[in-house]
Amino acid sequence: MKKIAFIGAGSFGFTRNLVRDILTFPAFRDAEIALMDIDGERLDFIRKACERIVALGNYPAKVSAGLDRAAALKGADGVIITILAGGPEVFRTDIEIPAARGIDINVGDTRGPSGIFRFLRTAPVMLEICRDIEKYCPDALVLNYTNPMAMLCRYLQEKTSLGLTGLCHSVQGTAEMLARWIGADMKDISYVCAGINHQAFYLEFKNKDRDAYPSIREAVERPGVYNEEIVRCEMFKHLGYFPTESSGHNSEYNPWFRKTAADIEKYCTHGTGWNPGVHAYILDEYLSREKTWKDDIRKWLSGDTVELERGREYAAYIFNAVFGDNTLFQFNGNVRNFGLIDGLPEGACVEVPALAGRGGIQPIRVGKLPPQLELLTGINSRCEELAVRGCIEGDRGMIYHAVLFDPLTAARLDMEKTQKMVDEMFEAGKGYLPHFTARV
């Protein structure tokens, strides 16, 4: 019997889908699914959901749930981490303080001022979790889904001895979207994708072993396609390669799409895939979920049917490759850059193809990116490196400089205004950042 632990299991939809996927593999039909969260009410809901999946699938699996992290981790073969350090009332300042200075952030969970302070708040919690993994299941394969992905993985891969990689669904999700745009079947699609999390690009995209980029170029000229992903289509037209992450996210990571209200109206309002405004996303979406999540879960639990077919998230396939039936599986993972992508910082977190199998996870060397992609991803990667180093050393100056060179911040604020913004964000988050003492 294999044991797979979920830390932060209260993410109802995500956890139940991953549990469903895991149980579809013969090697895990009788697995122990150990659910842990700090919110007992959410934990009880997800326990019921997983037990329903087990019953309807007629699996001989065992589901356990509790608030004790050590009990969940003890003896685990695999660990999935999906946490949020503080709820909307905490992280809303990550969005609202920059917004007051004209930096209109769409999502704010990856990089830039919002992503950096989310990272600083989350890193100590994640490190505590990983210290427990080192203690109770040191040989477990650890898969992180918590954002900001690149900075957290980079931090934990340096600070711990664990076999840890980060996963994001944007690579396979975008590949499916592009296949749909050109009328191709996914079984005929192959690609090479690399860069950094939420800013990777398809260096190759093939349909039946033939270059599919000419077909994609034709597709993005169609208004229905272009208006679905305006920012990404613009990036593709001007950079020559299609990015993995949604237009809403991508609009934050560069200086071209969110400098002014007119830019947001032109590029972001009608084709980001996300609500364009700060308050529309953070306050309306997140806070409304706090009011409706119980009803949504009860509706699912009382529904007539449950989807038991395996989905396309990477985690279950990776676990199966490493400690299931050992079927090799290739995916894109977040690992440190030791000879994988030339031109990006050595040791930084990059998102590259990797092969999972009996021996673990082996990242695949990509080499050089096209120069325009190296320049764009290099700026953001170096900002992430500064933020991680600042977190490790408790150096506010490094955090300020990481924010100062953020492309969207630099497009909106001068140095003095950026310094004042960073100081205010430190003040707002001081309860979570006790080890930062020095001023720049």
C-alpha positions in Angstrom: 0.0 0.0 0.0 1.4 3.4 -1.0 0.7 6.5 1.0 0.2 9.9 -0.5 -0.2 13.0 1.7 -2.0 16.2 0.8 -0.9 19.2 2.8 -3.4 22.0 2.4 -6.1 19.5 1.4 -8.9 22.0 1.9 -8.6 23.2 -1.7 -11.7 21.2 -2.5 -11.9 21.1 -6.3 -8.1 20.6 -6.7 -7.7 18.0 -4.1 -10.6 15.9 -5.1 -9.5 15.9 -8.8 -6.0 14.9 -7.9 -7.3 12.1 -5.6 -9.5 10.9 -8.5 -6.5 10.8 -10.8 -4.3 9.0 -8.4 -6.8 6.2 -7.8 -7.2 5.5 -11.5 -3.7 4.0 -11.6 -3.7 0.2 -10.7 -0.7 0.7 -8.4 -2.6 3.2 -6.3 -6.1 1.5 -6.1 -5.4 0.5 -2.5 -3.4 3.6 -1.5 -3.8 5.5 1.7 -4.8 9.1 0.9 -3.8 11.2 4.0 -5.5 14.6 4.0 -4.2 17.4 6.2 -5.4 21.1 6.6 -5.5 23.7 9.3 -9.2 24.3 8.6 -11.2 21.5 10.1 -14.4 22.4 8.4 -12.9 22.4 4.9 -11.0 19.2 5.8 -14.3 17.4 6.7 -15.8 18.4 3.4 -12.8 17.1 1.3 -12.7 13.9 3.4 -16.4 13.2 2.4 -15.6 14.0 -1.2 -12.7 11.6 -1.3 -14.6 8.9 0.4 -17.4 9.3 -2.2 -14.8 8.8 -5.0 -13.4 5.7 -3.3 -16.9 4.2 -2.9 -18.1 5.0 -6.4 -14.9 3.7 -7.9 -15.0 0.6 -5.8 -11.4 1.2 -4.8 -9.9 -0.6 -1.8 -8.2 2.7 -0.8 -8.2 4.3 2.6 -8.9 7.9 3.3 -7.6 9.6 6.5 -8.0 13.2 7.5 -6.7 15.3 10.4 -5.1 18.5 11.6 -1.9 16.7 12.6 0.7 17.3 9.9 3.1 14.7 11.3 0.5 12.0 11.2 -0.3 12.7 7.6 3.3 12.7 6.5 4.6 9.7 8.5 5.7 7.1 6.0 4.4 8.9 2.9 5.7 7.9 -0.5 4.5 11.2 -2.1 3.4 14.6 -0.8 1.4 17.3 -2.6 1.4 20.8 -1.2 -1.4 23.2 -2.0 -1.5 25.9 0.7 -2.4 29.5 1.0 -0.6 31.4 3.8 -3.4 33.8 5.0 -6.7 34.4 3.3 -8.0 37.2 1.1 -8.1 39.7 4.0 -4.3 39.2 4.3 -3.1 39.1 0.8 -5.5 41.8 -0.5 -2.8 44.4 0.6 -0.4 42.7 -1.9 -2.8 44.0 -4.6 -4.2 47.2 -3.1 -1.0 48.9 -2.1 0.4 48.8 -5.6 -3.0 49.7 -7.0 -3.0 52.9 -5.0 0.1 53.9 -6.9 -1.2 53.0 -10.4 0.1 49.5 -10.7 -3.0 47.6 -11.8 -2.2 43.9 -11.1 -4.5 41.3 -12.5 -3.7 38.2 -10.4 -0.6 38.9 -8.3 0.4 35.4 -7.3 3.6 34.9 -9.3 6.0 37.9 -9.4 6.2 41.6 -9.2 5.4 43.4 -5.9 2.4 41.3 -5.2 4.0 38.0 -6.0 7.2 38.8 -4.1 5.3 39.7 -0.8 3.1 36.6 -1.2 6.4 34.6 -1.5 7.9 36.3 1.6 4.8 35.4 3.6 4.5 31.9 2.4 8.2 30.8 2.4 8.5 30.3 6.2 5.3 28.2 6.3 6.5 26.1 3.4 9.9 25.6 5.1 8.2 24.3 8.2 6.2 21.8 6.2 9.4 20.7 4.4 11.2 20.3 7.7 8.5 17.9 8.8 8.8 16.0 5.5 12.5 15.7 6.0 11.7 14.2 9.5 8.8 11.9 8.8 9.2 10.9 5.1 12.6 12.1 3.9 12.5 9.9 0.7 9.1 11.1 -0.4 8.6 12.7 -3.8 7.3 16.2 -3.1 5.2 18.0 -5.7 4.3 21.7 -5.1 1.3 23.5 -6.6 1.6 26.5 -4.3 2.3 30.0 -5.9 4.5 31.9 -6.4 5.8 28.7 -7.9 9.3 29.7 -9.1 10.4 31.6 -6.0 9.0 29.0 -3.5 10.6 26.1 -5.4 13.9 27.9 -5.7 13.9 28.7 -2.0 13.0 25.2 -0.9 15.3 23.5 -3.3 18.2 25.4 -1.7 17.1 25.2 1.9 16.1 21.5 2.1 17.4 18.2 1.0 14.1 17.0 -0.5 13.3 15.7 -4.0 10.9 18.5 -4.8 9.6 20.0 -8.0 6.8 22.4 -8.8 3.9 21.8 -11.2 1.7 24.1 -13.2 -1.1 23.1 -15.5 -0.5 25.9 -18.0 1.8 24.0 -20.3 -0.5 21.1 -21.1 -3.6 23.4 -20.9 -2.2 25.8 -23.5 -1.1 23.0 -25.7 -4.7 21.7 -25.8 -5.9 25.3 -26.6 -3.5 25.6 -29.5 -4.5 22.2 -30.8 -8.1 23.3 -30.7 -7.3 26.5 -32.6 -5.7 24.6 -35.5 -8.2 21.7 -35.5 -5.6 19.1 -34.4 -6.0 16.1 -32.2 -3.8 16.2 -29.0 -2.5 12.7 -29.7 -0.8 14.2 -32.8 0.8 17.1 -30.9 4.4 17.2 -29.7 6.3 20.2 -28.3 9.4 21.5 -26.5 8.5 24.1 -24.0 10.9 26.0 -21.6 11.5 29.2 -19.7 10.3 30.1 -16.2 7.0 29.4 -14.5 4.1 31.3 -16.0 6.5 32.7 -18.7 7.6 29.6 -20.6 7.3 29.4 -24.4 6.8 26.6 -27.0 10.2 26.5 -28.7 8.7 23.8 -31.0 5.1 23.0 -31.5 4.4 20.2 -34.0 1.3 18.4 -35.4 2.1 15.0 -36.8 5.8 15.8 -36.6 5.4 18.9 -38.8 5.9 22.5 -37.6 2.5 23.8 -36.5 3.5 27.4 -36.1 2.3 28.4 -39.6 -1.1 27.1 -38.7 -1.1 28.9 -35.4 -0.1 32.2 -37.1 -3.1 31.8 -39.4 -5.4 31.0 -36.5 -4.5 34.1 -34.4 -5.6 36.3 -37.3 -9.2 35.1 -36.8 -11.0 37.5 -34.6 -12.6 34.7 -32.5 -9.2 33.3 -31.7 -7.4 36.6 -31.2 -10.1 37.9 -28.9 -9.9 34.8 -26.7 -6.3 35.6 -25.7 -5.4 39.1 -26.8 -2.2 39.5 -24.7 -0.8 36.2 -25.7 -1.6 36.6 -29.3 0.2 40.0 -29.3 3.2 38.4 -27.6 3.2 35.7 -30.2 3.0 38.1 -33.1 5.9 40.2 -31.8 8.1 37.6 -30.1 7.6 34.7 -32.5 6.8 32.1 -29.9 3.6 31.3 -28.0 3.7 31.7 -24.2 2.2 29.1 -21.8 0.4 31.2 -19.2 -2.9 33.0 -19.7 -3.2 36.6 -20.9 -4.3 37.8 -17.5 -1.1 36.5 -15.9 1.1 37.5 -18.8 -0.2 41.1 -18.9 1.5 41.6 -15.4 5.0 40.3 -16.3 6.1 42.9 -18.8 5.7 46.7 -19.5 3.4 46.6 -22.5 -0.2 45.9 -21.5 -1.1 47.5 -18.2 0.7 50.9 -18.0 -2.5 52.9 -18.5 -6.3 52.5 -18.4 -6.3 52.7 -22.2 -3.8 49.8 -22.4 -6.0 47.7 -20.1 -9.1 48.5 -22.1 -7.3 47.6 -25.4 -5.4 44.5 -24.4 -6.8 43.1 -21.2 -10.5 43.9 -20.6 -11.9 41.7 -23.4 -9.4 38.9 -23.7 -7.4 38.1 -20.6 -9.4 35.1 -19.4 -9.5 37.0 -16.0 -11.5 40.0 -14.8 -9.3 42.9 -15.7 -9.6 45.2 -12.7 -7.9 44.8 -9.3 -11.1 45.0 -7.3 -13.0 42.8 -9.7 -10.5 40.0 -9.3 -9.4 40.2 -5.6 -12.5 41.5 -3.9 -15.4 40.2 -6.1 -13.9 36.8 -6.9 -12.1 35.8 -3.8 -14.4 37.3 -1.2 -17.5 36.0 -3.0 -16.0 32.5 -2.8 -15.8 32.8 0.9 -19.6 33.3 1.0 -20.5 30.5 -1.4 -17.9 27.7 -1.1 -19.9 25.6 1.4 -23.0 25.6 -0.9 -20.9 24.7 -3.9 -19.4 21.8 -2.1 -22.7 20.5 -0.7 -24.1 20.6 -4.2 -21.2 18.5 -5.5 -21.5 16.0 -2.6 -25.3 15.6 -3.2 -25.0 15.4 -7.0 -26.2 12.3 -8.9 -22.9 11.6 -10.7 -19.2 12.0 -10.1 -16.6 12.1 -12.9 -14.1 9.2 -12.3 -12.2 9.4 -15.5 -8.5 10.5 -15.1 -7.7 14.1 -15.8 -4.5 15.7 -17.3 -2.9 17.1 -14.2 0.7 15.9 -13.9 0.9 14.8 -10.3 -0.7 11.3 -10.5 1.3 10.4 -13.7 4.5 11.4 -12.0 3.8 9.4 -8.8 2.9 6.4 -11.0 6.2 6.8 -12.9 8.4 7.1 -9.8 6.8 4.7 -7.3 3.8 3.1 -9.1 4.1 0.9 -12.2 7.2 2.9 -13.4 5.7 3.9 -16.7 8.0 6.7 -17.9 6.3 10.1 -18.1 7.5 13.4 -19.6 6.3 16.7 -18.2 7.4 20.2 -17.6 8.7 20.8 -14.0 10.2 23.6 -12.0 13.8 22.8 -11.1 17.1 24.6 -10.5 19.0 25.7 -13.6 22.2 23.7 -13.5 23.1 23.6 -17.1 19.5 23.4 -18.4 18.9 26.8 -20.0 21.9 28.8 -21.1 21.7 32.6 -20.4 19.4 32.4 -17.4 21.0 32.6 -13.9 22.8 29.5 -12.8 20.8 27.9 -10.0 17.6 29.9 -10.7 14.3 28.1 -10.9 13.4 27.3 -14.5 10.5 25.4 -16.1 11.9 22.7 -18.5 11.0 19.3 -19.8 11.7 16.5 -17.3 11.4 12.7 -17.3 9.9 10.8 -14.4 10.7 7.2 -13.8 11.9 4.6 -11.3 15.0 6.7 -10.6 13.1 9.8 -9.8 12.9 13.0 -11.9 15.5 13.9 -14.5 15.3 17.4 -16.1 16.3 17.7 -19.7 18.7 20.2 -21.0 17.2 22.8 -23.4 20.2 25.0 -24.2 19.8 28.6 -25.4 16.5 30.4 -25.7 15.9 32.7 -28.6 17.6 36.0 -27.6 14.3 37.9 -27.2 12.9 35.3 -24.9 16.2 35.1 -23.0 16.0 38.8 -22.4 12.4 38.8 -21.2 12.6 35.8 -19.0 16.1 36.8 -17.8 14.8 40.1 -16.3 12.0 38.3 -14.3 14.3 35.4 -13.3 16.9 37.8 -11.9 14.2 39.6 -10.0 13.1 36.3 -8.5 16.7 35.5 -7.6 17.0 38.8 -5.7 13.8 38.1 -3.9 14.8 34.6 -2.8 18.2 35.8 -1.7 16.6 38.7 0.2 14.3 36.2 1.9 17.1 33.9 3.0 19.2 36.8 4.3 16.4 38.9 5.7 17.6 41.9 3.6 14.9 44.5 2.8 17.2 46.2 0.3 17.3 43.1 -1.9 13.5 42.9 -1.8 13.3 46.6 -2.8 15.6 46.0 -5.7 13.7 42.9 -6.8 10.5 45.1 -7.0 12.4 48.1 -8.5 13.4 46.1 -11.6 10.0 44.4 -12.0 8.9 45.4 -15.6 5.4 46.6 -14.8 6.5 48.5 -11.6 9.3 50.2 -13.5 6.9 51.2 -16.2 4.7 53.0 -13.7 6.9 54.3 -10.8 10.1 56.1 -10.2 12.6 54.9 -7.7 11.4 57.0 -4.7 7.8 55.9 -5.2 8.8 52.3 -5.5 10.8 52.6 -2.2 7.8 54.1 -0.4 5.5 51.3 -1.8 7.9 48.6 -0.7 8.1 50.2 2.8 4.3 50.3 3.0 4.0 46.6 2.0 6.6 45.6 4.6 4.5 47.5 7.2 1.3 45.9 6.1 2.8 42.4 6.3 5.1 42.9 9.4 3.2 40.2 11.3 4.3 37.6 8.8 7.8 39.0 8.2 9.5 39.2 11.6 13.0 38.4 10.3 13.3 41.5 8.1 14.9 44.3 10.1 17.4 46.2 7.9 16.3 49.2 5.9 17.8 49.9 2.4 
